[in-house]
Amino acid sequence: QLQPVESGGGLVQNGGSLRLSCTASGRTLEYYTIGWFRQLPGKEREGVACISPRGGRTLYADSVKGRFTISRDNANGTVYLQMNSLKPEDTAVYYCAADRAAYVCLGYVRSSGYDYWGQGTQVTVSS
């Protein structure tokens, strides 16, 4: 059973940056499509970005295009979400998820459909 683990969340000021990391305990993420998602209490989960297993395809939600960058280092088994120019409305719990299928990161950023989910990391952007 693959278990993604997020890290790197925290408190940052408006306009600041954070880098989130997604790893998997005991296994490599190398062969998995990875997505990043976020959710506020009482609100629907939003797909933020996704990346194909080799990193050749990336997709972003319109709300983060030009500010967030998803990347992966398969040698180290880590997928990153670099978040720049953060805004208070980016405040949420951020999750990473993994799936062996390619279609989950094709055409648009889905908010569901991945098989393996992490526990999330809180990102808070102060105004």
KOLMAR-706143 format. One record per residue: residue in one letter; chain; x, y, z of N, C-alpha, C in turn. Coordinates in nm, 4 decimals. Layout:
BEGIN
   r   c        nc1        nc2        nc3       cac1       cac2       cac3        cc1        cc2        cc3
   A   A          X          Y          Z          X          Y          Z          X          Y          Z
...
This chain:
BEGIN
   r   c        nc1        nc2        nc3       cac1       cac2       cac3        cc1        cc2        cc3
   Q   A     0.0846    -0.1180     0.0000     0.0000     0.0000     0.0000     0.0891     0.1242     0.0000
   L   A     0.0693     0.2086    -0.1003     0.1464     0.3318    -0.1083     0.0864     0.4359    -0.0152
   Q   A     0.1692     0.5030     0.0622     0.1215     0.6077     0.1515     0.1986     0.7365     0.1266
   P   A     0.1389     0.8301     0.0528     0.2052     0.9587     0.0326     0.2139     1.0372     0.1632
   V   A     0.3202     1.1154     0.1758     0.3428     1.1972     0.2945     0.3813     1.3377     0.2497
   E   A     0.3029     1.4377     0.2941     0.3309     1.5766     0.2612     0.4132     1.6420     0.3723
   S   A     0.4934     1.7402     0.3322     0.5668     1.8217     0.4287     0.5925     1.9584     0.3672
   G   A     0.6299     2.0523     0.4531     0.6670     2.1847     0.4049     0.5648     2.2934     0.4270
   G   A     0.4499     2.2584     0.4817     0.3496     2.3607     0.5077     0.3921     2.4524     0.6210
   G   A     0.3171     2.5599     0.6385     0.3477     2.6531     0.7463     0.2767     2.7842     0.7282
   L   A     0.3222     2.8829     0.8032     0.2649     3.0171     0.8001     0.3579     3.1088     0.7211
   V   A     0.3006     3.1826     0.6279     0.3799     3.2724     0.5446     0.2995     3.3998     0.5225
   Q   A     0.3696     3.5094     0.5002     0.3014     3.6352     0.4753     0.2538     3.6457     0.3311
   N   A     0.1579     3.7303     0.3113     0.1063     3.7606     0.1773     0.2233     3.7971     0.0848
   G   A     0.2306     3.7290    -0.0307     0.3387     3.7522    -0.1257     0.4590     3.6627    -0.1067
   G   A     0.4575     3.5837    -0.0013     0.5697     3.4961     0.0284     0.5669     3.3663    -0.0508
   S   A     0.6606     3.2786    -0.0175     0.6757     3.1517    -0.0884     0.6884     3.0355     0.0092
   L   A     0.6462     2.9198    -0.0367     0.6656     2.7939     0.0350     0.6895     2.6855    -0.0684
   R   A     0.7608     2.5818    -0.0271     0.7753     2.4648    -0.1118     0.7268     2.3423    -0.0368
   L   A     0.6261     2.2786    -0.0928     0.5739     2.1548    -0.0363     0.6436     2.0355    -0.1009
   S   A     0.6585     1.9295    -0.0224     0.7181     1.8069    -0.0725     0.6228     1.6904    -0.0503
   C   A     0.6260     1.5967    -0.1425     0.5456     1.4748    -0.1325     0.6391     1.3564    -0.1510
   T   A     0.6438     1.2705    -0.0515     0.7225     1.1482    -0.0596     0.6312     1.0317    -0.0252
   A   A     0.6870     0.9114    -0.0256     0.6089     0.7924     0.0094     0.6931     0.7051     0.1011
   S   A     0.6376     0.6740     0.2147     0.7123     0.5931     0.3096     0.7288     0.4527     0.2557
   G   A     0.8540     0.4071     0.2437     0.8829     0.2701     0.2075     0.8752     0.2375     0.0596
   R   A     0.8266     0.3319    -0.0204     0.8143     0.3041    -0.1634     0.8460     0.4294    -0.2426
   T   A     0.8724     0.4114    -0.3705     0.9038     0.5248    -0.4552     0.7810     0.5731    -0.5305
   L   A     0.7769     0.7025    -0.5540     0.6684     0.7609    -0.6321     0.6990     0.7612    -0.7814
   E   A     0.8111     0.7042    -0.8192     0.8633     0.7189    -0.9543     0.7633     0.6799    -1.0629
   Y   A     0.6812     0.5788    -1.0403     0.5939     0.5277    -1.1466     0.4510     0.5801    -1.1368
   Y   A     0.4328     0.6806    -1.0533     0.2980     0.7287    -1.0264     0.2760     0.8702    -1.0793
   T   A     0.1562     0.8919    -1.1308     0.1092     1.0280    -1.1542     0.0793     1.0888    -1.0179
   I   A     0.1240     1.2119    -0.9973     0.1062     1.2779    -0.8681     0.0248     1.4054    -0.8856
   G   A    -0.0683     1.4237    -0.7961    -0.1467     1.5463    -0.7950    -0.1356     1.6166    -0.6619
   W   A    -0.1479     1.7489    -0.6659    -0.1585     1.8301    -0.5448    -0.2992     1.8892    -0.5403
   F   A    -0.3551     1.8914    -0.4202    -0.4924     1.9361    -0.3993    -0.4963     2.0235    -0.2748
   R   A    -0.6037     2.0994    -0.2598    -0.6204     2.1777    -0.1380    -0.7675     2.1826    -0.1009
   Q   A    -0.7904     2.2033     0.0277    -0.9283     2.2053     0.0760    -0.9389     2.2912     0.2005
   L   A    -1.0400     2.3754     0.2030    -1.0752     2.4515     0.3215    -1.1898     2.3809     0.3915
   P   A    -1.2011     2.3956     0.5246    -1.3118     2.3321     0.5962    -1.4456     2.3732     0.5376
   G   A    -1.5281     2.2756     0.5120    -1.6613     2.3028     0.4601    -1.6671     2.3334     0.3120
   K   A    -1.5521     2.3274     0.2452    -1.5506     2.3568     0.1023    -1.5060     2.2328     0.0251
   E   A    -1.5342     2.2339    -0.1034    -1.4953     2.1210    -0.1864    -1.3437     2.1215    -0.2107
   R   A    -1.2915     2.0030    -0.2268    -1.1499     1.9892    -0.2596    -1.1248     2.0429    -0.3996
   E   A    -1.0128     2.1098    -0.4158    -0.9739     2.1684    -0.5439    -0.8441     2.1050    -0.5923
   G   A    -0.8422     2.0616    -0.7165    -0.7174     2.0171    -0.7754    -0.6300     2.1367    -0.8073
   V   A    -0.5041     2.1320    -0.7679    -0.4132     2.2457    -0.7852    -0.3184     2.2234    -0.9025
   A   A    -0.2549     2.1059    -0.9048    -0.1580     2.0763    -1.0106    -0.1360     1.9263    -1.0156
   C   A    -0.0848     1.8781    -1.1287    -0.0504     1.7366    -1.1389     0.0672     1.7205    -1.2329
   I   A     0.1328     1.6034    -1.2219     0.2522     1.5781    -1.3022     0.2565     1.4308    -1.3383
   S   A     0.2971     1.4027    -1.4607     0.3072     1.2655    -1.5081     0.4295     1.1978    -1.4452
   P   A     0.4391     1.0663    -1.4540     0.5475     0.9935    -1.3860     0.6882     1.0379    -1.4244
   R   A     0.7089     1.0687    -1.5522     0.8426     1.1111    -1.5940     0.8589     1.2628    -1.5900
   G   A     0.7520     1.3321    -1.5572     0.7579     1.4780    -1.5466     0.7350     1.5523    -1.6757
   G   A     0.7022     1.4807    -1.7828     0.6879     1.5458    -1.9119     0.5592     1.6232    -1.9281
   R   A     0.4603     1.5955    -1.8456     0.3325     1.6663    -1.8535     0.2974     1.7215    -1.7172
   T   A     0.2646     1.8497    -1.7163     0.2160     1.9142    -1.5952     0.0903     1.9929    -1.6289
   L   A     0.0003     1.9989    -1.5354    -0.1220     2.0759    -1.5498    -0.1435     2.1585    -1.4238
   Y   A    -0.2093     2.2747    -1.4425    -0.2341     2.3632    -1.3286    -0.3766     2.4143    -1.3308
   A   A    -0.4305     2.4365    -1.2133    -0.5575     2.5065    -1.2024    -0.5354     2.6528    -1.2401
   D   A    -0.6374     2.7146    -1.2979    -0.6242     2.8550    -1.3385    -0.5882     2.9449    -1.2208
   S   A    -0.6348     2.9094    -1.1029    -0.6136     2.9935    -0.9855    -0.4669     3.0007    -0.9428
   V   A    -0.3846     2.9077    -0.9897    -0.2439     2.9057    -0.9471    -0.1448     2.9184    -1.0622
   K   A    -0.1946     2.9233    -1.1835    -0.1049     2.9319    -1.2996    -0.0157     3.0547    -1.2897
   G   A     0.1119     3.0349    -1.3180     0.2075     3.1449    -1.3112     0.2635     3.1690    -1.1724
   R   A     0.2046     3.1083    -1.0702     0.2530     3.1263    -0.9321     0.3073     2.9969    -0.8730
   F   A     0.2466     2.8846    -0.9064     0.2869     2.7546    -0.8523     0.3567     2.6745    -0.9611
   T   A     0.4540     2.5935    -0.9185     0.5238     2.5041    -1.0100     0.5348     2.3659    -0.9471
   I   A     0.4884     2.2658    -1.0199     0.5018     2.1278    -0.9753     0.6212     2.0657    -1.0466
   S   A     0.6995     1.9885    -0.9737     0.8159     1.9228    -1.0318     0.8428     1.7940    -0.9553
   R   A     0.9313     1.7132    -1.0081     0.9627     1.5885    -0.9396     1.1085     1.5534    -0.9571
   D   A     1.1611     1.4873    -0.8553     1.2962     1.4334    -0.8560     1.2819     1.2848    -0.8300
   N   A     1.2723     1.2072    -0.9360     1.2477     1.0640    -0.9192     1.3667     0.9924    -0.8548
   A   A     1.4847     1.0449    -0.8708     1.6008     0.9828    -0.8060     1.5871     0.9875    -0.6538
   N   A     1.5230     1.0936    -0.6057     1.5014     1.1073    -0.4614     1.3592     1.0758    -0.4190
   G   A     1.2777     1.0343    -0.5144     1.1419     0.9928    -0.4807     1.0560     1.1039    -0.4235
   T   A     1.0729     1.2249    -0.4758     1.0020     1.3391    -0.4196     0.9354     1.4209    -0.5298
   V   A     0.8150     1.4665    -0.5017     0.7437     1.5595    -0.5885     0.7260     1.6895    -0.5110
   Y   A     0.7521     1.8012    -0.5772     0.7482     1.9309    -0.5120     0.6343     2.0173    -0.5667
   L   A     0.5891     2.1064    -0.4824     0.4993     2.2127    -0.5262     0.5589     2.3434    -0.4754
   Q   A     0.6217     2.4182    -0.5655     0.6771     2.5475    -0.5319     0.5673     2.6514    -0.5449
   M   A     0.5411     2.7210    -0.4365     0.4312     2.8175    -0.4334     0.4893     2.9561    -0.4100
   N   A     0.4761     3.0416    -0.5092     0.5247     3.1788    -0.5007     0.4078     3.2765    -0.5044
   S   A     0.4348     3.3990    -0.4662     0.3333     3.5046    -0.4663     0.2060     3.4578    -0.3972
   L   A     0.2222     3.3987    -0.2828     0.1078     3.3429    -0.2108     0.0117     3.4510    -0.1659
   K   A    -0.1165     3.4159    -0.1671    -0.2241     3.5066    -0.1299    -0.3014     3.4455    -0.0130
   P   A    -0.3712     3.5272     0.0631    -0.4533     3.4712     0.1720    -0.5518     3.3648     0.1241
   E   A    -0.6024     3.3791     0.0038    -0.6973     3.2797    -0.0466    -0.6322     3.1460    -0.0824
   D   A    -0.4997     3.1374    -0.0756    -0.4316     3.0098    -0.0926    -0.4290     2.9290     0.0370
   T   A    -0.4742     2.9887     0.1462    -0.4773     2.9202     0.2741    -0.5682     2.7978     0.2665
   A   A    -0.5135     2.6824     0.3026    -0.5884     2.5564     0.2958    -0.5005     2.4437     0.3482
   V   A    -0.5600     2.3272     0.3624    -0.4819     2.2049     0.3816    -0.4482     2.1521     0.2427
   Y   A    -0.3206     2.1270     0.2218    -0.2743     2.0783     0.0920    -0.2430     1.9293     0.1014
   Y   A    -0.2910     1.8563     0.0021    -0.2729     1.7123    -0.0033    -0.2002     1.6735    -0.1317
   C   A    -0.1208     1.5676    -0.1245    -0.0732     1.5069    -0.2478    -0.1358     1.3682    -0.2588
   A   A    -0.1493     1.3232    -0.3811    -0.2090     1.1935    -0.4079    -0.1374     1.1296    -0.5255
   A   A    -0.1441     0.9966    -0.5317    -0.0726     0.9209    -0.6344    -0.1661     0.8218    -0.7018
   D   A    -0.1387     0.7977    -0.8295    -0.2151     0.6985    -0.9041    -0.1288     0.6435    -1.0164
   R   A    -0.1473     0.5172    -1.0499    -0.0690     0.4586    -1.1584    -0.1208     0.4986    -1.2961
   A   A    -0.2448     0.5455    -1.3020    -0.3043     0.5777    -1.4308    -0.2580     0.7143    -1.4802
   A   A    -0.2441     0.7262    -1.6108    -0.2037     0.8539    -1.6705    -0.3214     0.9484    -1.6890
   Y   A    -0.4426     0.8935    -1.7036    -0.5558     0.9779    -1.7398    -0.5907     1.0786    -1.6306
   V   A    -0.5478     1.0513    -1.5054    -0.5836     1.1428    -1.3960    -0.5165     1.2783    -1.4106
   C   A    -0.4135     1.2857    -1.4954    -0.3478     1.4145    -1.5222    -0.3457     1.4349    -1.6726
   L   A    -0.4645     1.4420    -1.7293    -0.4794     1.4572    -1.8729    -0.5960     1.5499    -1.8999
   G   A    -0.5688     1.6594    -1.9679    -0.6747     1.7509    -2.0072    -0.7028     1.8599    -1.9045
   Y   A    -0.7210     1.8211    -1.7821    -0.7510     1.9186    -1.6781    -0.7095     1.8616    -1.5434
   V   A    -0.7023     1.9467    -1.4418    -0.6622     1.9030    -1.3084    -0.7860     1.8536    -1.2352
   R   A    -0.7911     1.7251    -1.2126    -0.9049     1.6656    -1.1417    -0.8960     1.6920    -0.9927
   S   A    -1.0089     1.6894    -0.9264    -1.0122     1.7045    -0.7808    -1.0261     1.5705    -0.7107
   S   A    -1.0344     1.4626    -0.7867    -1.0477     1.3295    -0.7278    -0.9967     1.2269    -0.8285
   G   A    -1.0174     1.0973    -0.7971    -0.9820     0.9929    -0.8913    -0.8487     0.9262    -0.8655
   Y   A    -0.7741     0.9764    -0.7663    -0.6458     0.9167    -0.7331    -0.6656     0.8072    -0.6286
   D   A    -0.5818     0.7052    -0.6332    -0.5989     0.5922    -0.5420    -0.5391     0.6149    -0.4043
   Y   A    -0.4287     0.6870    -0.3954    -0.3541     0.6957    -0.2691    -0.3392     0.8418    -0.2284
   W   A    -0.3787     0.8710    -0.1053    -0.3831     1.0088    -0.0561    -0.3010     1.0254     0.0703
   G   A    -0.2362     1.1413     0.0815    -0.1664     1.1749     0.2036    -0.2603     1.2353     0.3068
   Q   A    -0.2043     1.2698     0.4221    -0.2831     1.3237     0.5330    -0.2964     1.4748     0.5280
   G   A    -0.2148     1.5399     0.4481    -0.2262     1.6837     0.4302    -0.1293     1.7636     0.5149
   T   A    -0.1018     1.8846     0.4688    -0.0184     1.9792     0.5417    -0.0831     2.1173     0.5311
   Q   A    -0.0871     2.1880     0.6439    -0.1561     2.3161     0.6484    -0.0677     2.4265     0.5909
   V   A    -0.1265     2.5069     0.5053    -0.0615     2.6283     0.4541    -0.1490     2.7464     0.4928
   T   A    -0.0906     2.8414     0.5621    -0.1637     2.9602     0.6039    -0.0898     3.0837     0.5541
   V   A    -0.1619     3.1668     0.4805    -0.1051     3.2904     0.4273    -0.1716     3.4067     0.4985
   S   A    -0.0932     3.4830     0.5714    -0.1487     3.5954     0.6475    -0.1532     3.7203     0.5595
   S   A    -0.2550     3.8004     0.5842    -0.2730     3.9226     0.5028    -0.2006     4.0415     0.5641
